[in-house]
Amino acid sequence: MMAMVNLSLPAPAKSPSRPPPKLSSQSSVPLSVNRPVNFEPLRHRLIKHLDAGHLHKAISTLDVMASHNAHQDLVTYSLLLKACIRSRDFQLGKLVHCHLTESKLELDSVLFNSLISLYSKAGDWTKAREIFESMGNKRDLVSWSAMISCFANNKMSFEAILTFLYMLDNGFLPNEYCFTAVIRACSTSEFFPIGEIILGFLVKTGYLDFDTNVGCALIDMFVKGNSDLESAFKVFDKMPDRNVVAWTLMITRCTQLSYPSGAIELFVDMVLGGYMPDRFTLSGIISACTELESESLSLGKQLHSWVIRSGFASDVCIGCSLVDMYAKCTIDGSLDDSRRVFDRMENHNVMSWTAIITGYIQCGGRDMEAIELFCKMIEGPVPPNHFTFSSVLKACGNLSDSRTGEQFYAQAVKHGFASDDYVGNSLISMYAKSGRMDDAQKAFESLFEKNLDSYNTVVDAYAKNLDSEGAFELFHEISDFGVEVNAFTFTSLLSGASSIGAIGKGEQIHARLLKSGFQSNQCICNALISMYARCGHIEAAFQVFNEMGDRNVITWTSMITGFAKHGFAARALEIFHEMLKAGIRPNEITYIAVLSACSHAGLVSEGWEIFKSMHKEHEIAPRMEHYACMVDLLGRSGLLREAIEFINKMPCTPDALVWRTFLGACRVHHDKELGEHSAKMILQQDPHDTAAHILLSNLYASSGQWEDVARIRKNMKERNLIKEAGCSWIEVDNKIHRFLVADTSHPQVQEIYDKLDEMALKIKGLGYVPNTDFVLHELEEEQKEQFVFQHSEKIAVAFGLITTSRPKPIRVFKNLRVCGDCHTAIKYISMATGREIVLRDSNRFHHIKNGTCSCNDYW
């Protein structure tokens, strides 16, 4: 139990002693001097100032009285203290305490309790406890309640709970205020089990059935301490007297726990029940709109209209929510409405600035505008906070502009945010996105206090930089320190495994998350679908999908994308139509996925139908990626003239992505004329586009125009444009083995090339003839044949044959498009060995078995 030491209040200050005046009967001084001074007018003036709310004038009157060694009574001091607490002018409250000490009055429990409340709300829990312990037998139920509340408000849950228990030991029966305070102390995962015990005690006392404050505290305990929205609803439903605060709390907590539809339903029930929403309710329900997957903008606009009619248009808090809502919910990605709300706000605070800056960043591709807004902000009277600095560092990371980011970080340090977690984590992410992983690691190591968010940030950074080994090392470090990982940790690790096709590591993570109880987490299940699909195990992905009870648009889109990448267009379209029947509104990414499925299977008519339905049925304006999908669909099918006609009729100027897609189709179908045109259009927009140079060079090489190939390569050299080297890799025993063309660096190189020679003889006997057209260098025919058989994907397959056994398939990954000869050779290898070979290139998966490929030689 907490030690309760009786401490006396500070000794009152002594006034300088003065000898009484010596007056004789003959004195010429008037007799009225000896009469006592009448301080009643000053007392009346002080009370009058208090009644009028003129606190400073009341304190000034108190100073005048103190200068004449006259003091107020306890009741007046109590009124003064309560006025200071109510106005949150804690410095004046402390001044009143000084006058009270000088008065030498014996304090009663009311004044002691007011002093505890004063110092508690001022954040000085030490002084509050000192006063509490000095009270002795004057402590009453209010004193205990105030002290428990003080500890709870200052995030000292353990002390709050101990004080509550000590109060029970002293024979006090808690009232609603005590229960509210101690439940608030239990609103953490650490102390939630104690909160459940207190709930049992609470039910017996009957406070749950009639007190609104206790009910609100319990709602918070279930949500904050255990993320248990179901139990929070049970408490809410049991509350007979709900006020606007209770409704608003429940609406806000639904939004925070990603249940926006529940928040909307509560809001409707609240209004129908005759309750008038206040500015906090409206702000909370507008925030819920940003989380909805469909009809969010329409509902948000209706609420905006309500805000204007209710006279809250100038409220800063609501304005911030509207800025955020328009930024996140606008269908076409425009920030015009969001910016319009921001510009019309009469007063801006740090929240409104941060909301609009974050909106530009989240919109995608508008990071420079976010940085410009930040620069405008720091020129004004509103200083940025840690969230603002965190956001602008993200913008710098998106632009890979670490130099500007370092300047902003220096500003953050000047503003006192050097040790802030949000700022530190954003700095790590900024360095990682800029390709400076060494600096990201240094930033991580220099954090004042590493928490789970810090670990998650650097794990995610390693995963995104394709360094799964670094990510997994940090994961083990987290486990060694006893830190409980969360959904984001697992999602980042799954992303790292999927990016390099490390299915062994992905399966290990799957096992770990099952043990940790995350198997029903929607975000993790979505990441599992993506991991299995990207690692070549589409059926495992589909199993996770089937076992999910709660699917969102990301779930459906991930499954459609998986089937599309694996060449199962019919299954992708089937899932898409099931999604529509389930009432899930597809988004822009969903349409990219389903159009990609049509493209990989040559389903031209189906693709056209789906493309037209985007705007017609769901009011989704096609983006450049959707136009590129249609160009890819037409181009892959050999409809190059239709594709160029489609490009020319686009309502917007086609960008390099569209022309690059078309150039790739021209290369596949050997159309030099259209290929040259598309390359020209790309290089007009970006003379340094490496892909355009390479695709055009390959087009010339496949036609034997070696002089043109030499000219392009010379031009690339002069511009310092470097072609990405072809690389293939395979995971064996949880280790990634990488190979380049004609690679001899692997420890088992002799075994690998012996296996390659063996396979060459076998598949030639089966009818394989090397296609040297895929050697894009001017060499002798014999050299070409040798060169083509040393491509990285063939080496990786050979390594898989000597290190793995049936029935597991050999899974090989390549960073570029698989060459036609390798595709043919691997089909023959599957016939010769009876092994299934799954090959993922930059475009799609190829499931090769018994000499046939799932792509039907169409990729």
Solvent accessible surface area in square Angstrom, and as a share of the most:
residue,aa,sasa,rsa
1,M,135,0.60
2,M,25,0.11
3,A,74,0.57
4,M,40,0.18
5,V,81,0.47
6,N,111,0.57
7,L,77,0.38
8,S,103,0.67
9,L,52,0.26
10,P,67,0.42
11,A,89,0.69
12,P,46,0.29
13,A,65,0.50
14,K,177,0.75
15,S,72,0.46
16,P,120,0.75
17,S,112,0.72
18,R,211,0.77
19,P,117,0.73
20,P,110,0.69
21,P,98,0.62
22,K,195,0.83
23,L,70,0.35
24,S,68,0.44
25,S,108,0.70
26,Q,154,0.68
27,S,40,0.26
28,S,114,0.73
29,V,67,0.38
30,P,87,0.55
31,L,143,0.71
32,S,61,0.40
33,V,89,0.51
34,N,90,0.46
35,R,168,0.61
36,P,128,0.80
37,V,105,0.60
38,N,105,0.54
39,F,34,0.14
40,E,79,0.35
41,P,80,0.50
42,L,27,0.14
43,R,74,0.27
44,H,124,0.55
45,R,117,0.43
46,L,0,0.00
47,I,58,0.29
48,K,145,0.61
49,H,36,0.16
50,L,29,0.14
51,D,118,0.61
52,A,61,0.47
53,G,58,0.56
54,H,83,0.37
55,L,19,0.10
56,H,123,0.55
57,K,111,0.47
58,A,0,0.00
59,I,5,0.03
60,S,60,0.39
61,T,5,0.03
62,L,1,0.01
63,D,59,0.30
64,V,63,0.36
65,M,0,0.00
66,A,23,0.18
67,S,89,0.57
68,H,108,0.48
69,N,103,0.53
70,A,12,0.10
71,H,39,0.18
72,Q,5,0.02
73,D,77,0.40
74,L,45,0.22
75,V,105,0.60
76,T,9,0.05
77,Y,0,0.00
78,S,12,0.08
79,L,82,0.41
80,L,0,0.00
81,L,0,0.00
82,K,91,0.39
83,A,13,0.10
84,C,0,0.00
85,I,21,0.11
86,R,179,0.65
87,S,67,0.43
88,R,145,0.53
89,D,41,0.21
90,F,36,0.15
91,Q,131,0.58
92,L,19,0.09
93,G,0,0.00
94,K,61,0.26
95,L,68,0.34
96,V,0,0.00
97,H,10,0.05
98,C,71,0.43
99,H,15,0.07
100,L,2,0.01
101,T,28,0.16
102,E,66,0.30
103,S,14,0.09
104,K,138,0.59
105,L,67,0.33
106,E,135,0.60
107,L,11,0.06
108,D,57,0.29
109,S,28,0.18
110,V,73,0.42
111,L,1,0.00
112,F,14,0.06
113,N,14,0.07
114,S,8,0.05
115,L,0,0.00
116,I,0,0.00
117,S,28,0.18
118,L,0,0.00
119,Y,13,0.05
120,S,10,0.06
121,K,92,0.39
122,A,35,0.27
123,G,43,0.41
124,D,52,0.27
125,W,77,0.27
126,T,78,0.45
127,K,43,0.18
128,A,0,0.00
129,R,62,0.23
130,E,56,0.25
131,I,1,0.01
132,F,0,0.00
133,E,16,0.07
134,S,24,0.16
135,M,7,0.03
136,G,25,0.24
137,N,151,0.77
138,K,64,0.27
139,R,39,0.14
140,D,46,0.24
141,L,44,0.22
142,V,85,0.49
143,S,0,0.00
144,W,2,0.01
145,S,11,0.07
146,A,19,0.15
147,M,0,0.00
148,I,0,0.00
149,S,27,0.18
150,C,0,0.00
151,F,0,0.00
152,A,13,0.10
153,N,78,0.40
154,N,41,0.21
155,K,188,0.80
156,M,30,0.13
157,S,16,0.10
158,F,118,0.49
159,E,50,0.22
160,A,0,0.00
161,I,9,0.05
162,L,37,0.18
163,T,0,0.00
164,F,2,0.01
165,L,73,0.36
166,Y,54,0.21
167,M,0,0.00
168,L,58,0.29
169,D,98,0.51
170,N,74,0.38
171,G,68,0.65
172,F,60,0.25
173,L,126,0.63
174,P,1,0.01
175,N,28,0.14
176,E,38,0.17
177,Y,126,0.48
178,C,0,0.00
179,F,0,0.00
180,T,22,0.13
181,A,2,0.02
182,V,0,0.00
183,I,0,0.00
184,R,92,0.34
185,A,2,0.02
186,C,0,0.00
187,S,13,0.08
188,T,58,0.34
189,S,91,0.59
190,E,131,0.59
191,F,28,0.12
192,F,14,0.06
193,P,75,0.47
194,I,62,0.31
195,G,0,0.00
196,E,87,0.39
197,I,129,0.66
198,I,11,0.05
199,L,35,0.17
200,G,36,0.34
201,F,62,0.26
202,L,0,0.00
203,V,82,0.47
204,K,178,0.76
205,T,46,0.27
206,G,22,0.21
207,Y,39,0.15
208,L,11,0.06
209,D,73,0.38
210,F,119,0.49
211,D,20,0.10
212,T,19,0.11
213,N,79,0.40
214,V,0,0.00
215,G,0,0.00
216,C,19,0.11
217,A,11,0.09
218,L,0,0.00
219,I,0,0.00
220,D,25,0.13
221,M,0,0.00
222,F,16,0.07
223,V,9,0.05
224,K,114,0.48
225,G,6,0.06
226,N,79,0.41
227,S,75,0.49
228,D,34,0.18
229,L,25,0.12
230,E,123,0.55
231,S,24,0.16
232,A,0,0.00
233,F,50,0.21
234,K,130,0.55
235,V,10,0.06
236,F,3,0.01
237,D,94,0.49
238,K,106,0.45
239,M,6,0.03
240,P,96,0.60
241,D,93,0.48
242,R,57,0.21
243,N,65,0.33
244,V,36,0.21
245,V,99,0.57
246,A,0,0.00
247,W,14,0.05
248,T,16,0.09
249,L,27,0.13
250,M,0,0.00
251,I,0,0.00
252,T,38,0.22
253,R,28,0.10
254,C,0,0.00
255,T,19,0.11
256,Q,110,0.49
257,L,56,0.28
258,S,90,0.58
259,Y,85,0.33
260,P,18,0.11
261,S,51,0.33
262,G,2,0.02
263,A,0,0.00
264,I,29,0.15
265,E,103,0.46
266,L,12,0.06
267,F,14,0.06
268,V,71,0.41
269,D,76,0.39
270,M,0,0.00
271,V,50,0.29
272,L,142,0.71
273,G,52,0.50
274,G,68,0.65
275,Y,72,0.27
276,M,140,0.62
277,P,5,0.03
278,D,48,0.25
279,R,92,0.34
280,F,110,0.46
281,T,0,0.00
282,L,1,0.00
283,S,12,0.08
284,G,11,0.11
285,I,1,0.00
286,I,0,0.00
287,S,39,0.25
288,A,0,0.00
289,C,0,0.00
290,T,18,0.11
291,E,81,0.36
292,L,38,0.19
293,E,81,0.36
294,S,46,0.30
295,E,124,0.56
296,S,13,0.08
297,L,27,0.13
298,S,56,0.36
299,L,45,0.22
300,G,0,0.00
301,K,98,0.42
302,Q,114,0.51
303,L,5,0.03
304,H,40,0.18
305,S,46,0.30
306,W,57,0.20
307,V,0,0.00
308,I,102,0.52
309,R,175,0.64
310,S,46,0.30
311,G,60,0.57
312,F,53,0.22
313,A,65,0.50
314,S,65,0.42
315,D,24,0.12
316,V,35,0.20
317,C,35,0.21
318,I,1,0.01
319,G,3,0.03
320,C,9,0.05
321,S,12,0.08
322,L,6,0.03
323,V,0,0.00
324,D,36,0.19
325,M,0,0.00
326,Y,12,0.05
327,A,14,0.11
328,K,91,0.38
329,C,16,0.10
330,T,26,0.15
331,I,63,0.32
332,D,95,0.49
333,G,34,0.33
334,S,31,0.20
335,L,1,0.01
336,D,86,0.45
337,D,44,0.23
338,S,0,0.00
339,R,71,0.26
340,R,110,0.40
341,V,19,0.11
342,F,6,0.03
343,D,87,0.45
344,R,184,0.67
345,M,20,0.09
346,E,136,0.61
347,N,99,0.51
348,H,53,0.24
349,N,49,0.25
350,V,36,0.21
351,M,100,0.45
352,S,0,0.00
353,W,27,0.09
354,T,18,0.10
355,A,16,0.12
356,I,0,0.00
357,I,0,0.00
358,T,32,0.19
359,G,1,0.01
360,Y,7,0.03
361,I,18,0.09
362,Q,102,0.45
363,C,38,0.23
364,G,48,0.46
365,G,76,0.73
366,R,67,0.25
367,D,8,0.04
368,M,100,0.45
369,E,62,0.28
370,A,0,0.00
371,I,12,0.06
372,E,106,0.47
373,L,9,0.04
374,F,0,0.00
375,C,50,0.30
376,K,117,0.49
377,M,2,0.01
378,I,66,0.34
379,E,145,0.65
380,G,38,0.37
381,P,134,0.84
382,V,28,0.16
383,P,86,0.54
384,P,6,0.04
385,N,35,0.18
386,H,45,0.20
387,F,89,0.37
388,T,0,0.00
389,F,0,0.00
390,S,9,0.06
391,S,10,0.06
392,V,0,0.00
393,L,0,0.00
394,K,96,0.41
395,A,0,0.00
396,C,0,0.00
397,G,1,0.01
398,N,69,0.35
399,L,69,0.34
400,S,68,0.44
401,D,42,0.22
402,S,11,0.07
403,R,191,0.70
404,T,34,0.20
405,G,0,0.00
406,E,62,0.28
407,Q,122,0.54
408,F,15,0.06
409,Y,54,0.21
410,A,48,0.37
411,Q,61,0.27
412,A,0,0.00
413,V,66,0.38
414,K,159,0.67
415,H,77,0.34
416,G,58,0.56
417,F,43,0.18
418,A,39,0.30
419,S,65,0.42
420,D,32,0.17
421,D,46,0.24
422,Y,111,0.42
423,V,0,0.00
424,G,5,0.05
425,N,16,0.08
426,S,4,0.03
427,L,14,0.07
428,I,0,0.00
429,S,26,0.17
430,M,0,0.00
431,Y,23,0.09
432,A,5,0.04
433,K,89,0.38
434,S,25,0.16
435,G,56,0.53
436,R,80,0.29
437,M,36,0.16
438,D,111,0.58
439,D,37,0.19
440,A,0,0.00
441,Q,45,0.20
442,K,129,0.55
443,A,10,0.08
444,F,4,0.02
445,E,104,0.47
446,S,81,0.52
447,L,25,0.12
448,F,155,0.65
449,E,128,0.57
450,K,75,0.32
451,N,50,0.26
452,L,35,0.17
453,D,79,0.41
454,S,0,0.00
455,Y,10,0.04
456,N,5,0.02
457,T,25,0.14
458,V,0,0.00
459,V,0,0.00
460,D,24,0.13
461,A,6,0.05
462,Y,30,0.11
463,A,1,0.01
464,K,125,0.53
465,N,54,0.28
466,L,96,0.48
467,D,53,0.27
468,S,4,0.03
469,E,82,0.37
470,G,11,0.11
471,A,1,0.01
472,F,17,0.07
473,E,118,0.53
474,L,10,0.05
475,F,5,0.02
476,H,98,0.44
477,E,62,0.28
478,I,0,0.00
479,S,45,0.29
480,D,123,0.64
481,F,143,0.60
482,G,62,0.59
483,V,51,0.29
484,E,149,0.67
485,V,21,0.12
486,N,50,0.26
487,A,22,0.17
488,F,100,0.41
489,T,0,0.00
490,F,1,0.00
491,T,40,0.23
492,S,3,0.02
493,L,1,0.00
494,L,1,0.00
495,S,44,0.28
496,G,2,0.02
497,A,0,0.00
498,S,2,0.02
499,S,18,0.12
500,I,3,0.02
501,G,2,0.02
502,A,0,0.00
503,I,23,0.12
504,G,18,0.17
505,K,14,0.06
506,G,0,0.00
507,E,80,0.36
508,Q,88,0.39
509,I,3,0.01
510,H,37,0.17
511,A,48,0.37
512,R,88,0.32
513,L,0,0.00
514,L,86,0.43
515,K,173,0.73
516,S,58,0.37
517,G,51,0.49
518,F,43,0.18
519,Q,94,0.42
520,S,101,0.65
521,N,47,0.24
522,Q,47,0.21
523,C,83,0.50
524,I,0,0.00
525,C,9,0.05
526,N,11,0.06
527,A,14,0.11
528,L,4,0.02
529,I,0,0.00
530,S,38,0.24
531,M,0,0.00
532,Y,13,0.05
533,A,5,0.04
534,R,101,0.37
535,C,0,0.00
536,G,3,0.03
537,H,63,0.28
538,I,7,0.03
539,E,89,0.40
540,A,16,0.13
541,A,0,0.00
542,F,47,0.20
543,Q,107,0.48
544,V,14,0.08
545,F,2,0.01
546,N,80,0.41
547,E,127,0.57
548,M,18,0.08
549,G,86,0.83
550,D,99,0.51
551,R,65,0.24
552,N,21,0.11
553,V,15,0.09
554,I,97,0.49
555,T,0,0.00
556,W,12,0.04
557,T,10,0.06
558,S,21,0.13
559,M,0,0.00
560,I,0,0.00
561,T,49,0.29
562,G,3,0.03
563,F,1,0.00
564,A,2,0.01
565,K,75,0.32
566,H,0,0.00
567,G,17,0.17
568,F,58,0.24
569,A,7,0.06
570,A,78,0.60
571,R,72,0.26
572,A,0,0.00
573,L,21,0.11
574,E,101,0.45
575,I,7,0.04
576,F,4,0.02
577,H,93,0.41
578,E,71,0.32
579,M,0,0.00
580,L,57,0.28
581,K,175,0.74
582,A,64,0.50
583,G,63,0.61
584,I,37,0.19
585,R,65,0.24
586,P,0,0.00
587,N,43,0.22
588,E,37,0.16
589,I,89,0.45
590,T,0,0.00
591,Y,1,0.00
592,I,39,0.20
593,A,5,0.04
594,V,0,0.00
595,L,0,0.00
596,S,22,0.14
597,A,1,0.01
598,C,0,0.00
599,S,1,0.01
600,H,11,0.05
601,A,45,0.35
602,G,26,0.25
603,L,47,0.24
604,V,35,0.20
605,S,81,0.52
606,E,67,0.30
607,G,0,0.00
608,W,77,0.27
609,E,123,0.55
610,I,12,0.06
611,F,24,0.10
612,K,130,0.55
613,S,17,0.11
614,M,0,0.00
615,H,111,0.50
616,K,170,0.72
617,E,112,0.50
618,H,32,0.14
619,E,112,0.50
620,I,2,0.01
621,A,43,0.33
622,P,39,0.24
623,R,98,0.36
624,M,43,0.19
625,E,63,0.28
626,H,0,0.00
627,Y,15,0.06
628,A,8,0.06
629,C,17,0.10
630,M,0,0.00
631,V,0,0.00
632,D,30,0.15
633,L,1,0.00
634,L,3,0.01
635,G,0,0.00
636,R,38,0.14
637,S,39,0.25
638,G,35,0.33
639,L,61,0.30
640,L,14,0.07
641,R,139,0.51
642,E,82,0.37
643,A,0,0.00
644,I,21,0.11
645,E,90,0.40
646,F,26,0.11
647,I,2,0.01
648,N,108,0.56
649,K,147,0.62
650,M,20,0.09
651,P,115,0.72
652,C,55,0.33
653,T,110,0.64
654,P,20,0.12
655,D,48,0.25
656,A,17,0.13
657,L,69,0.34
658,V,0,0.00
659,W,7,0.02
660,R,72,0.26
661,T,28,0.16
662,F,0,0.00
663,L,0,0.00
664,G,20,0.19
665,A,7,0.06
666,C,0,0.00
667,R,39,0.14
668,V,66,0.38
669,H,74,0.33
670,H,119,0.53
671,D,32,0.17
672,K,80,0.34
673,E,117,0.53
674,L,11,0.06
675,G,0,0.00
676,E,68,0.30
677,H,74,0.33
678,S,0,0.00
679,A,1,0.01
680,K,123,0.52
681,M,50,0.22
682,I,0,0.00
683,L,47,0.23
684,Q,117,0.52
685,Q,87,0.39
686,D,56,0.29
687,P,58,0.37
688,H,102,0.46
689,D,11,0.06
690,T,37,0.22
691,A,38,0.30
692,A,0,0.00
693,H,5,0.02
694,I,29,0.15
695,L,39,0.19
696,L,20,0.10
697,S,4,0.03
698,N,21,0.11
699,L,0,0.00
700,Y,7,0.03
701,A,6,0.05
702,S,34,0.22
703,S,61,0.39
704,G,40,0.38
705,Q,49,0.22
706,W,57,0.20
707,E,153,0.69
708,D,36,0.19
709,V,3,0.02
710,A,60,0.47
711,R,132,0.48
712,I,8,0.04
713,R,89,0.33
714,K,133,0.56
715,N,47,0.24
716,M,15,0.07
717,K,169,0.72
718,E,124,0.56
719,R,93,0.34
720,N,121,0.62
721,L,24,0.12
722,I,141,0.72
723,K,101,0.43
724,E,103,0.46
725,A,64,0.50
726,G,22,0.21
727,C,21,0.13
728,S,0,0.00
729,W,25,0.09
730,I,3,0.01
731,E,27,0.12
732,V,14,0.08
733,D,134,0.69
734,N,58,0.30
735,K,123,0.52
736,I,23,0.12
737,H,28,0.13
738,R,122,0.45
739,F,2,0.01
740,L,87,0.43
741,V,65,0.38
742,A,42,0.32
743,D,21,0.11
744,T,97,0.56
745,S,96,0.62
746,H,25,0.11
747,P,128,0.81
748,Q,61,0.27
749,V,41,0.24
750,Q,122,0.54
751,E,93,0.42
752,I,2,0.01
753,Y,38,0.14
754,D,75,0.39
755,K,43,0.18
756,L,4,0.02
757,D,89,0.46
758,E,69,0.31
759,M,4,0.02
760,A,18,0.14
761,L,140,0.69
762,K,95,0.40
763,I,0,0.00
764,K,88,0.37
765,G,69,0.66
766,L,86,0.43
767,G,44,0.42
768,Y,5,0.02
769,V,118,0.68
770,P,25,0.16
771,N,63,0.32
772,T,19,0.11
773,D,99,0.51
774,F,55,0.23
775,V,4,0.02
776,L,30,0.15
777,H,78,0.35
778,E,124,0.56
779,L,68,0.34
780,E,125,0.56
781,E,106,0.48
782,E,145,0.65
783,Q,93,0.41
784,K,32,0.14
785,E,62,0.28
786,Q,114,0.51
787,F,61,0.26
788,V,0,0.00
789,F,23,0.10
790,Q,40,0.18
791,H,22,0.10
792,S,4,0.03
793,E,0,0.00
794,K,0,0.00
795,I,1,0.00
796,A,0,0.00
797,V,0,0.00
798,A,2,0.01
799,F,2,0.01
800,G,0,0.00
801,L,24,0.12
802,I,53,0.27
803,T,46,0.27
804,T,41,0.24
805,S,80,0.52
806,R,155,0.57
807,P,130,0.82
808,K,145,0.61
809,P,31,0.20
810,I,1,0.01
811,R,39,0.14
812,V,0,0.00
813,F,3,0.01
814,K,21,0.09
815,N,39,0.20
816,L,51,0.25
817,R,74,0.27
818,V,0,0.00
819,C,18,0.11
820,G,10,0.09
821,D,2,0.01
822,C,0,0.00
823,H,3,0.01
824,T,50,0.29
825,A,0,0.00
826,I,0,0.00
827,K,32,0.14
828,Y,49,0.19
829,I,2,0.01
830,S,0,0.00
831,M,94,0.42
832,A,31,0.24
833,T,24,0.14
834,G,46,0.44
835,R,16,0.06
836,E,51,0.23
837,I,0,0.00
838,V,3,0.02
839,L,0,0.00
840,R,35,0.13
841,D,6,0.03
842,S,65,0.42
843,N,39,0.20
844,R,3,0.01
845,F,5,0.02
846,H,0,0.00
847,H,30,0.14
848,I,0,0.00
849,K,111,0.47
850,N,106,0.55
851,G,16,0.15
852,T,93,0.54
853,C,11,0.06
854,S,30,0.19
855,C,6,0.03
856,N,128,0.66
857,D,83,0.43
858,Y,58,0.22
859,W,39,0.14
